[in-house]
Amino acid sequence: MTEALLIGIGQYDDANLQPLAAPDRDVAALQELLRRPDIGASRTDEVTVLNHPTLQQIRDTIETFCTLRDPNETVLIYISGNAIVTDQRELFLPCRNTSRSHLEQTAYSLSELKAELESCPARQQTVILDCCFSGTFAKDMIAPEDFSAIAESFVSPSRALLTSPISIEYSAKHKSNRNSTYTQLIIDAFETGMADGAANQPMRGEINVTELHAYIATRLQDSLPALSPTLHSQEQGYFIQLVNAPYLNFRQEAMSLASQGEISIVGHNILEALRIKEGIPENIANAIREDALLPHRQQAEKQRQYENIREQVSQRESPLSDNTQAELMQLRQLYGLQDNPLVTQPLPVDSANATLAPLPTEIEVPVEASVEAPVENEIPVEAPTTGDRLTQFLRNRRILRSSDEAVEPATDPASRFLQERNISPELVRLGLASLAVLALFGAVLWALFQPFPNSRPQIATADGWFEEGLRKSKEGNHNAAIAAYTEALNLSPTPANRAANLYYNRGVEYAKNSNFDQAFADYNEAIRLDPKLADAYFNRANIAAKRGDRSSAIKDYRAAARLYQAQNARNLQQNAQNAIRALEQPAT
């Protein structure tokens, strides 16, 4: 259960402190949202609000709030206002009666908040600062390394700190809107539930601090790419659960239907029917659709930018040098674009469908003189005209006879057959010899197109490589199976669940080779592409358990158990539940 304290500080007695309009609206919107039973708390008194407090009021409220907590509760403290970092690397939150000239005596410090939280019984603690950050030194700028040092000294394995971007430009501009940009993204994440499953984590109906941060960072990258929010914590602090994530079934369906980068007309109708069935507000359903499509649109935009850059470079440098190609590959990696080497190369020849070029129908015979075979009765032959050269060439070699040439009658049936049709035996022998040559030529071609032992199979489709991977896996050749699945993925298979199966199968082979890091990465990608792939959750939980990460393992086993139950796979569901019970037993 999450207990929340929301503090908004935007009104100041000191004219040297910038007043802010957003904190009132930020706090009110979050309070309304967190009081919803399907998202945050189930009782209204579990969300405490404090507006524009004095220094003593903020101290008293935070002390009381922390003292009343239980060990099994999660503490969430949200503060919207100004934040000032001194040149001694201390962070202060100005209160209503703070004097800028006596900041350390009249403002609430982050170190005070840390002391209160360290004495708080709640084992999981999260602090969110949506503040206008500034400094007391030159130009009010705050160095990222200064803030990082402050944040790292504040967090612990049970405490996380999330902050809005520390840019002065961001602070001045985005704290004057209806809601601040950062808080509005928090509201969107909680209200739609779409932060659930961010950062390559499974969708399980809950949102932790890492998922919330990843959701916000992705959306800021789309609208304000130069700005970066921060998340600081240690170990299990990155996985503190904050709120429930509503509309799980609808979100999973939207993610699945948007997996190819767009939702079809049929897909939109499926979602609309599901929205009506589950009673989801139309604006929320539309926001979920847009969120589901956003990563694909961002990826498409990066691909467009890359292709544009490559075209510009190609116009200046053709062919591309090795250095330029290496730089382009580095750019692809920075953009997160998948390498697909087979796309720009010719497909391998399929020997089963290969055809030979037709032989020429006319043969130009050399005109040079040739040695003629002697004949018994030499008959003078007139010089042939150019058009008769081929005929004379054949007659001189007894392949073709003239109509008046005397021939000794044949004695055997075969010879008589040929003689009656004016066919020379030499022509038959030449034909048989030609057939022998063609047969030899065909045999040589057949041998050339046969794969050498251990050579790369001639396969041109993702499905073909998938089947090859399955065969190699059954043979126990895990490296060959991995190579086959990789070839299939390089061909960009669709739909998404087919690619998810490829990543999953490759992950299994990596795990069999004890390459658990790569297996874990493949299971992550499989789950991202197909959030309903229960086996991927189960296998990822196995790896987490091997690493000693009990919390992550239990979460994935639970996700697998729910999916197996929905699939009516009772035995597999029982396996997942047994694994959960084994991990939940206290260590002896």
C-alpha positions as CSV (number, residue, x, y, z in Angstrom):
1,M,0.0,0.0,0.0
2,T,1.3,3.4,-1.0
3,E,1.0,6.4,1.4
4,A,1.4,9.7,-0.4
5,L,2.4,13.2,0.8
6,L,2.0,15.9,-1.9
7,I,3.6,19.3,-1.2
8,G,3.1,22.3,-3.4
9,I,5.2,25.5,-2.8
10,G,4.7,28.3,-5.2
11,Q,4.0,31.4,-3.1
12,Y,6.8,33.2,-1.3
13,D,7.1,36.3,1.0
14,D,10.5,37.1,-0.5
15,A,10.2,38.9,-3.8
16,N,13.6,37.4,-4.8
17,L,12.1,34.0,-5.1
18,Q,10.2,33.2,-8.3
19,P,6.5,32.6,-7.7
20,L,5.0,29.6,-9.4
21,A,1.4,28.9,-10.6
22,A,1.7,25.2,-11.4
23,P,2.2,23.7,-7.9
24,D,-1.4,24.2,-6.9
25,R,-2.7,22.5,-10.0
26,D,0.0,19.7,-9.9
27,V,-0.9,18.7,-6.4
28,A,-4.6,18.8,-6.9
29,A,-4.4,16.7,-10.1
30,L,-2.2,14.1,-8.4
31,Q,-4.3,14.0,-5.3
32,E,-7.4,13.2,-7.3
33,L,-5.7,10.5,-9.2
34,L,-4.0,8.8,-6.3
35,R,-7.3,8.6,-4.4
36,R,-8.7,6.3,-7.1
37,P,-8.9,2.7,-5.8
38,D,-7.9,1.3,-9.2
39,I,-4.7,3.4,-9.2
40,G,-3.5,4.5,-5.8
41,A,-5.0,4.3,-2.4
42,S,-8.4,3.0,-1.2
43,R,-9.0,5.6,1.5
44,T,-8.8,9.4,1.0
45,D,-6.7,9.9,4.2
46,E,-3.9,8.0,2.5
47,V,-3.1,11.0,0.3
48,T,-1.9,14.0,2.4
49,V,-1.7,17.4,0.8
50,L,0.3,20.5,2.0
51,N,0.1,23.8,0.1
52,H,2.5,26.7,0.4
53,P,3.8,25.8,3.9
54,T,6.2,27.7,6.1
55,L,9.5,26.1,7.1
56,Q,8.0,24.9,10.5
57,Q,4.9,23.5,8.8
58,I,6.8,21.4,6.3
59,R,9.1,20.1,9.1
60,D,6.1,19.1,11.3
61,T,4.1,17.6,8.5
62,I,6.9,15.4,7.1
63,E,7.9,14.3,10.6
64,T,4.4,13.2,11.5
65,F,3.8,11.6,8.1
66,C,7.0,9.5,8.4
67,T,6.4,8.5,12.1
68,L,2.9,7.1,11.4
69,R,4.0,4.7,8.7
70,D,4.1,0.9,8.9
71,P,7.0,-1.3,7.6
72,N,4.9,-2.9,4.9
73,E,3.9,0.5,3.4
74,T,5.4,2.4,0.6
75,V,6.1,6.1,1.1
76,L,5.7,8.5,-1.8
77,I,6.7,12.2,-1.2
78,Y,6.1,14.5,-4.1
79,I,7.2,18.2,-4.0
80,S,6.5,20.8,-6.6
81,G,8.2,24.2,-6.3
82,N,11.6,25.8,-6.5
83,A,14.9,24.0,-5.7
84,I,18.2,25.8,-5.1
85,V,21.6,24.1,-5.1
86,T,24.4,25.9,-3.2
87,D,28.0,25.9,-4.2
88,Q,28.6,23.6,-1.2
89,R,26.5,21.0,-3.1
90,E,23.5,21.2,-0.8
91,L,19.9,21.3,-2.1
92,F,17.3,23.5,-0.4
93,L,13.5,23.7,-1.0
94,P,12.4,27.3,-0.4
95,C,9.2,27.6,1.8
96,R,6.7,30.5,2.0
97,N,8.7,32.4,4.6
98,T,12.2,31.6,3.2
99,S,14.7,34.4,2.7
100,R,16.9,34.0,-0.3
101,S,19.7,35.8,1.5
102,H,19.5,33.4,4.5
103,L,18.7,30.2,2.5
104,E,20.4,27.7,4.8
105,Q,18.5,29.0,7.9
106,T,15.1,29.5,6.3
107,A,14.6,26.7,3.7
108,Y,14.0,23.0,4.0
109,S,17.0,20.9,3.0
110,L,17.2,17.6,1.3
111,S,19.5,16.4,4.1
112,E,16.6,17.0,6.6
113,L,14.3,15.0,4.5
114,K,16.8,12.2,4.3
115,A,17.1,12.1,8.1
116,E,13.3,11.9,8.5
117,L,13.1,9.0,5.9
118,E,15.9,7.1,7.6
119,S,13.9,7.0,10.8
120,C,10.7,6.1,8.9
121,P,9.5,2.5,9.5
122,A,8.3,2.1,5.9
123,R,10.8,-0.1,4.0
124,Q,10.2,1.4,0.5
125,Q,10.5,5.2,0.0
126,T,10.2,7.3,-3.1
127,V,10.7,11.1,-3.5
128,I,9.7,13.0,-6.6
129,L,11.0,16.5,-7.1
130,D,9.2,18.5,-9.9
131,C,11.1,21.7,-9.3
132,C,12.6,24.8,-10.9
133,F,16.3,24.0,-10.2
134,S,18.8,26.8,-9.9
135,G,22.1,27.6,-8.2
136,T,23.4,30.3,-5.9
137,F,26.5,30.8,-8.0
138,A,27.1,32.3,-11.4
139,K,24.1,32.7,-13.8
140,D,22.0,30.5,-11.6
141,M,23.3,27.4,-13.5
142,I,23.4,24.0,-11.9
143,A,26.1,21.5,-13.0
144,P,24.8,18.0,-13.6
145,E,27.7,16.5,-11.7
146,D,26.9,18.6,-8.6
147,F,23.3,17.4,-8.7
148,S,24.4,13.8,-9.2
149,A,26.6,13.9,-6.2
150,I,23.7,15.2,-4.1
151,A,21.3,12.6,-5.4
152,E,23.7,9.7,-4.9
153,S,24.2,10.6,-1.3
154,F,20.4,10.8,-0.7
155,V,19.3,7.4,-2.1
156,S,19.7,3.9,-0.7
157,P,18.7,0.3,-1.7
158,S,15.2,1.1,-0.3
159,R,15.0,4.8,-1.4
160,A,14.6,6.3,-4.9
161,L,14.8,9.9,-6.1
162,L,13.1,11.0,-9.4
163,T,13.5,14.6,-10.6
164,S,12.3,16.7,-13.5
165,P,15.1,18.0,-15.9
166,I,17.5,20.4,-14.1
167,S,17.7,22.7,-17.1
168,I,16.9,26.3,-16.2
169,E,15.1,26.8,-19.6
170,Y,12.9,23.9,-18.9
171,S,12.1,25.1,-15.4
172,A,11.2,28.6,-16.4
173,K,9.0,27.5,-19.3
174,H,7.3,24.4,-18.1
175,K,6.3,25.4,-14.5
176,S,4.0,28.1,-15.9
177,N,1.6,25.8,-17.9
178,R,-1.6,24.4,-16.6
179,N,0.3,21.5,-15.1
180,S,4.1,21.3,-15.3
181,T,5.2,19.1,-18.2
182,Y,6.9,16.6,-15.9
183,T,3.9,16.2,-13.6
184,Q,1.5,16.0,-16.5
185,L,3.6,13.0,-17.7
186,I,3.3,11.4,-14.3
187,I,-0.5,11.9,-14.5
188,D,-0.6,10.4,-18.0
189,A,1.5,7.4,-16.9
190,F,-0.7,6.7,-13.9
191,E,-4.1,7.4,-15.5
192,T,-3.5,5.3,-18.6
193,G,-1.3,2.7,-16.9
194,M,1.0,2.8,-20.0
195,A,4.1,3.1,-17.8
196,D,3.5,-0.5,-16.9
197,G,5.9,-2.5,-19.0
198,A,8.3,0.3,-19.8
199,A,12.0,-0.3,-19.6
200,N,11.6,-3.8,-21.1
201,Q,9.8,-5.0,-17.9
202,P,6.7,-7.2,-18.0
203,M,3.2,-5.7,-18.0
204,R,1.7,-6.9,-14.7
205,G,-0.8,-4.2,-13.6
206,E,1.7,-2.2,-11.5
207,I,4.1,0.7,-12.0
208,N,7.5,0.9,-10.3
209,V,9.9,3.8,-10.2
210,T,12.0,2.5,-13.2
211,E,9.0,2.1,-15.4
212,L,7.7,5.6,-14.5
213,H,11.1,7.2,-15.2
214,A,11.4,5.3,-18.6
215,Y,7.9,6.4,-19.6
216,I,8.6,10.0,-18.8
217,A,12.0,10.0,-20.5
218,T,10.6,8.5,-23.7
219,R,7.8,11.1,-24.0
220,L,10.2,13.9,-23.3
221,Q,12.5,12.6,-26.0
222,D,9.7,12.9,-28.4
223,S,8.7,16.4,-27.5
224,L,11.8,17.9,-25.8
225,P,14.8,15.7,-26.9
226,A,17.4,17.9,-25.3
227,L,16.0,17.5,-21.8
228,S,16.5,14.5,-19.5
229,P,14.8,13.7,-16.2
230,T,16.8,11.7,-13.6
231,L,16.4,8.6,-11.6
232,H,18.7,7.7,-8.7
233,S,18.6,4.7,-6.5
234,Q,20.5,1.5,-5.6
235,E,19.8,-2.2,-6.0
236,Q,16.1,-3.0,-5.3
237,G,15.3,0.7,-4.9
238,Y,14.8,0.8,-8.7
239,F,11.9,-1.6,-8.4
240,I,9.8,0.1,-5.7
241,Q,6.1,-0.3,-6.6
242,L,4.2,3.0,-6.7
243,V,0.7,2.5,-7.9
244,N,-1.6,0.0,-9.7
245,A,-1.8,0.3,-13.5
246,P,-5.4,0.2,-14.7
247,Y,-6.8,-1.2,-18.0
248,L,-4.3,-4.1,-18.3
249,N,-6.3,-6.1,-20.8
250,F,-7.0,-3.1,-23.1
251,R,-3.3,-2.0,-22.9
252,Q,-2.0,-5.4,-23.8
253,E,-4.4,-5.6,-26.7
254,A,-3.4,-2.2,-27.9
255,M,0.3,-3.0,-27.7
256,S,-0.2,-6.2,-29.6
257,L,-2.3,-4.6,-32.4
258,A,0.2,-1.7,-32.7
259,S,3.3,-4.0,-32.9
260,Q,3.7,-3.4,-36.6
261,G,3.8,0.3,-36.3
262,E,0.1,1.0,-37.1
263,I,-3.3,-0.3,-36.0
264,S,-5.5,-1.6,-38.8
265,I,-9.2,-0.8,-39.2
266,V,-10.1,-4.1,-37.8
267,G,-7.7,-3.5,-34.9
268,H,-9.4,-0.2,-34.1
269,N,-12.8,-1.9,-34.0
270,I,-11.5,-4.6,-31.7
271,L,-10.2,-1.9,-29.3
272,E,-13.4,0.1,-29.5
273,A,-15.5,-3.0,-28.6
274,L,-13.1,-3.8,-25.7
275,R,-13.2,-0.1,-24.6
276,I,-17.0,-0.2,-24.4
277,K,-17.0,-3.6,-22.7
278,E,-14.6,-2.5,-19.9
279,G,-16.1,1.0,-19.6
280,I,-12.9,2.9,-20.4
281,P,-13.3,6.6,-21.0
282,E,-12.8,7.5,-24.7
283,N,-10.1,10.0,-24.1
284,I,-8.1,7.5,-22.0
285,A,-8.5,4.8,-24.7
286,N,-7.3,7.2,-27.3
287,A,-4.3,8.1,-25.2
288,I,-3.4,4.4,-24.7
289,R,-3.6,3.9,-28.5
290,E,-1.2,6.8,-29.1
291,D,1.2,5.6,-26.4
292,A,1.2,2.2,-28.0
293,L,2.2,3.6,-31.4
294,L,4.7,6.2,-30.1
295,P,7.8,3.9,-29.9
296,H,7.2,2.7,-33.5
297,R,6.8,6.3,-34.7
298,Q,10.0,7.3,-32.9
299,Q,11.9,4.4,-34.5
300,A,10.5,5.3,-37.9
301,E,11.6,8.9,-37.5
302,K,15.1,7.8,-36.5
303,Q,15.2,5.5,-39.6
304,R,14.1,8.4,-41.7
305,Q,16.8,10.7,-40.3
306,Y,19.5,8.0,-40.8
307,E,18.5,7.4,-44.4
308,N,18.6,11.2,-45.1
309,I,22.1,11.4,-43.6
310,R,23.2,8.4,-45.6
311,E,21.9,9.9,-48.8
312,Q,23.7,13.2,-48.1
313,V,26.9,11.4,-47.5
314,S,26.5,9.2,-50.6
315,Q,26.1,12.3,-52.8
316,R,29.5,13.6,-51.6
317,E,31.4,10.3,-51.4
318,S,30.8,7.4,-53.7
319,P,31.7,4.7,-53.0
320,L,31.6,5.1,-49.2
321,S,35.0,4.7,-47.5
322,D,35.5,2.2,-44.8
323,N,35.7,5.0,-42.2
324,T,32.4,6.5,-43.4
325,Q,30.7,3.1,-43.3
326,A,32.0,2.6,-39.7
327,E,30.6,6.0,-38.7
328,L,27.3,5.2,-40.2
329,M,27.2,1.9,-38.3
330,Q,28.0,3.8,-35.1
331,L,25.1,6.2,-35.9
332,R,22.7,3.3,-36.4
333,Q,23.7,1.9,-33.0
334,L,23.2,5.3,-31.3
335,Y,19.8,5.5,-33.0
336,G,19.0,2.0,-31.8
337,L,18.3,0.8,-35.4
338,Q,18.6,-2.9,-35.9
339,D,21.3,-4.1,-38.2
340,N,19.9,-5.9,-41.2
341,P,22.9,-6.9,-43.4
342,L,20.9,-9.2,-45.8
343,V,18.6,-6.4,-47.0
344,T,21.3,-4.6,-49.0
345,Q,22.9,-7.8,-50.3
346,P,21.6,-10.2,-53.1
347,L,19.7,-13.1,-51.8
348,P,21.5,-16.5,-52.0
349,V,20.8,-18.6,-55.1
350,D,18.2,-21.3,-54.6
351,S,19.7,-24.2,-56.6
352,A,16.4,-26.0,-56.7
353,N,14.9,-23.2,-58.8
354,A,18.1,-22.2,-60.7
355,T,17.8,-22.3,-64.6
356,L,20.6,-22.4,-67.2
357,A,20.9,-19.8,-69.8
358,P,19.6,-21.1,-73.2
359,L,22.3,-22.4,-75.6
360,P,22.8,-20.3,-78.8
361,T,20.7,-21.6,-81.7
362,E,23.4,-20.8,-84.3
363,I,27.0,-21.7,-84.2
364,E,29.5,-19.8,-86.2
365,V,31.9,-22.3,-87.7
366,P,35.5,-21.2,-88.2
367,V,36.4,-20.6,-91.9
368,E,40.0,-21.7,-91.5
369,A,41.1,-24.7,-93.6
370,S,40.7,-28.0,-91.9
371,V,42.2,-31.5,-92.5
372,E,39.6,-33.6,-94.4
373,A,39.3,-37.3,-94.0
374,P,40.5,-39.3,-97.0
375,V,37.9,-40.9,-99.3
376,E,38.2,-43.9,-101.6
377,N,36.8,-42.2,-104.7
378,E,38.0,-38.6,-104.5
379,I,35.5,-36.4,-106.3
380,P,36.4,-32.7,-107.1
381,V,34.3,-30.4,-105.1
382,E,33.5,-26.9,-106.3
383,A,34.3,-24.1,-104.0
384,P,31.3,-23.5,-101.8
385,T,29.6,-20.1,-101.7
386,T,29.5,-18.3,-98.4
387,G,25.9,-19.5,-97.7
388,D,26.9,-23.2,-98.4
389,R,30.0,-23.3,-96.1
390,L,28.2,-25.0,-93.3
391,T,26.7,-27.6,-95.7
392,Q,30.1,-28.3,-97.3
393,F,31.7,-28.5,-93.8
394,L,29.3,-31.2,-92.8
395,R,29.5,-33.1,-96.1
396,N,33.3,-33.2,-95.9
397,R,33.0,-34.9,-92.5
398,R,30.4,-37.4,-93.8
399,I,27.9,-35.9,-91.5
400,L,25.7,-34.8,-94.4
401,R,25.4,-36.6,-97.8
402,S,24.5,-35.2,-101.1
403,S,21.5,-36.6,-102.8
404,D,23.5,-38.2,-105.7
405,E,26.2,-39.7,-103.5
406,A,26.5,-43.5,-104.0
407,V,26.1,-45.5,-100.8
408,E,26.7,-49.2,-100.2
409,P,23.4,-50.8,-99.1
410,A,23.1,-51.4,-95.4
411,T,23.0,-54.9,-94.1
412,D,21.5,-54.4,-90.5
413,P,18.1,-53.0,-89.6
414,A,19.4,-50.0,-87.7
415,S,21.7,-48.9,-90.6
416,R,18.9,-49.5,-93.1
417,F,16.6,-47.2,-90.9
418,L,19.2,-44.4,-91.0
419,Q,20.0,-45.0,-94.7
420,E,16.3,-44.8,-95.7
421,R,16.1,-41.4,-94.0
422,N,19.4,-40.1,-95.4
423,I,20.9,-39.9,-91.9
424,S,24.6,-40.4,-91.6
425,P,25.9,-42.8,-88.9
426,E,28.5,-40.0,-88.1
427,L,25.7,-37.7,-87.3
428,V,24.3,-40.2,-84.8
429,R,27.7,-40.7,-83.2
430,L,28.1,-36.9,-83.0
431,G,24.6,-36.6,-81.3
432,L,25.5,-39.3,-78.8
433,A,28.8,-37.6,-78.0
434,S,27.0,-34.3,-77.6
435,L,24.5,-35.9,-75.2
436,A,27.4,-37.3,-73.2
437,V,29.0,-33.9,-73.0
438,L,25.8,-32.3,-71.9
439,A,25.3,-34.9,-69.2
440,L,28.8,-34.3,-68.0
441,F,28.2,-30.6,-68.0
442,G,25.0,-31.0,-66.0
443,A,26.7,-33.3,-63.5
444,V,29.4,-30.6,-62.9
445,L,26.7,-27.9,-62.4
446,W,24.8,-30.1,-60.0
447,A,28.0,-30.7,-58.0
448,L,28.8,-27.0,-58.0
449,F,25.4,-26.1,-56.5
450,Q,25.5,-28.7,-53.8
451,P,26.4,-27.2,-50.3
452,F,29.7,-28.2,-48.9
453,P,29.7,-29.9,-45.5
454,N,29.1,-27.4,-42.7
455,S,28.4,-24.7,-45.3
456,R,25.7,-22.0,-44.9
457,P,22.2,-23.3,-46.0
458,Q,20.7,-21.6,-49.1
459,I,17.6,-20.1,-47.4
460,A,16.0,-16.8,-48.3
461,T,13.0,-16.5,-46.0
462,A,12.6,-15.9,-42.3
463,D,10.3,-18.9,-42.0
464,G,13.0,-21.1,-43.7
465,W,15.6,-20.0,-41.2
466,F,13.1,-20.5,-38.3
467,E,12.7,-24.1,-39.4
468,E,16.4,-24.5,-39.8
469,G,16.8,-23.2,-36.2
470,L,14.3,-25.8,-35.0
471,R,16.2,-28.6,-36.8
472,K,19.5,-27.6,-35.4
473,S,18.1,-27.3,-31.9
474,K,16.7,-30.8,-32.1
475,E,20.2,-32.0,-33.2
476,G,21.7,-30.3,-30.1
477,N,23.7,-27.9,-32.2
478,H,22.9,-24.7,-30.2
479,N,25.4,-22.5,-32.0
480,A,23.9,-23.3,-35.3
481,A,20.4,-22.8,-34.0
482,I,21.4,-19.4,-32.7
483,A,22.9,-18.5,-36.1
484,A,19.7,-19.6,-37.9
485,Y,17.4,-17.6,-35.6
486,T,19.6,-14.6,-36.0
487,E,19.4,-14.9,-39.8
488,A,15.6,-15.1,-39.5
489,L,15.6,-11.9,-37.4
490,N,17.8,-10.1,-39.9
491,L,15.1,-10.6,-42.5
492,S,12.7,-8.6,-40.3
493,P,9.9,-11.2,-39.9
494,T,6.3,-10.1,-39.3
495,P,4.0,-10.1,-37.4
496,A,5.5,-9.1,-34.1
497,N,4.6,-12.4,-32.4
498,R,6.6,-14.3,-35.0
499,A,9.6,-12.2,-34.2
500,A,8.9,-12.6,-30.5
501,N,9.0,-16.4,-30.9
502,L,12.3,-16.1,-32.7
503,Y,13.8,-14.0,-29.9
504,Y,12.4,-16.5,-27.4
505,N,13.8,-19.5,-29.2
506,R,17.2,-17.9,-29.5
507,G,17.1,-17.0,-25.8
508,V,16.5,-20.7,-25.0
509,E,19.6,-21.7,-27.1
510,Y,21.7,-19.0,-25.4
511,A,20.6,-20.3,-22.0
512,K,21.5,-23.9,-23.0
513,N,25.0,-22.5,-23.9
514,S,25.0,-20.8,-20.4
515,N,25.1,-17.4,-22.0
516,F,22.5,-16.1,-19.5
517,D,23.0,-12.4,-20.2
518,Q,22.2,-12.7,-23.9
519,A,19.3,-15.1,-23.1
520,F,17.9,-12.5,-20.6
521,A,18.1,-9.8,-23.3
522,D,16.3,-12.0,-25.8
523,Y,13.5,-12.8,-23.4
524,N,13.1,-9.1,-22.7
525,E,12.7,-8.4,-26.4
526,A,10.3,-11.3,-26.8
527,I,8.1,-9.9,-24.0
528,R,8.2,-6.4,-25.5
529,L,7.0,-7.7,-28.8
530,D,4.5,-10.1,-27.4
531,P,3.4,-9.3,-23.8
532,K,1.3,-12.5,-23.6
533,L,4.3,-14.8,-24.2
534,A,4.1,-16.6,-20.8
535,D,7.1,-18.9,-21.5
536,A,9.4,-15.9,-21.9
537,Y,8.3,-14.6,-18.4
538,F,8.9,-18.0,-16.9
539,N,12.4,-18.4,-18.4
540,R,13.4,-14.8,-17.5
541,A,12.3,-15.6,-14.0
542,N,14.5,-18.7,-14.0
543,I,17.5,-16.5,-14.9
544,A,16.6,-13.9,-12.2
545,A,16.4,-16.7,-9.7
546,K,19.9,-18.0,-10.7
547,R,21.3,-14.5,-10.2
548,G,19.7,-14.3,-6.7
549,D,17.3,-11.6,-7.7
550,R,14.3,-13.0,-5.9
551,S,12.0,-10.0,-6.3
552,S,12.3,-9.9,-10.1
553,A,12.0,-13.7,-10.3
554,I,8.8,-13.7,-8.2
555,K,7.3,-10.9,-10.3
556,D,8.0,-12.8,-13.6
557,Y,6.7,-16.1,-12.2
558,R,3.5,-14.4,-11.2
559,A,3.1,-12.8,-14.6
560,A,3.7,-16.3,-16.2
561,A,1.2,-17.9,-13.8
562,R,-1.5,-15.4,-14.7
563,L,-0.9,-15.9,-18.4
564,Y,-0.9,-19.6,-18.1
565,Q,-4.1,-19.5,-16.2
566,A,-5.7,-17.4,-19.0
567,Q,-4.4,-20.0,-21.5
568,N,-5.8,-22.8,-19.4
569,A,-2.3,-24.3,-19.1
570,R,-2.8,-25.8,-15.6
571,N,0.4,-27.7,-15.3
572,L,2.5,-24.7,-16.4
573,Q,0.6,-22.5,-14.0
574,Q,1.3,-24.9,-11.2
575,N,5.0,-24.9,-12.1
576,A,5.1,-21.1,-11.8
577,Q,3.2,-21.1,-8.5
578,N,5.6,-23.8,-7.1
579,A,8.6,-21.6,-8.1
580,I,7.0,-18.6,-6.3
581,R,6.4,-20.6,-3.1
582,A,10.0,-21.9,-3.2
583,L,11.4,-18.4,-3.5
584,E,9.1,-17.0,-0.8
585,Q,10.3,-19.5,1.8
586,P,12.8,-18.0,4.3
587,A,16.4,-18.9,3.7
588,T,17.7,-21.5,6.2
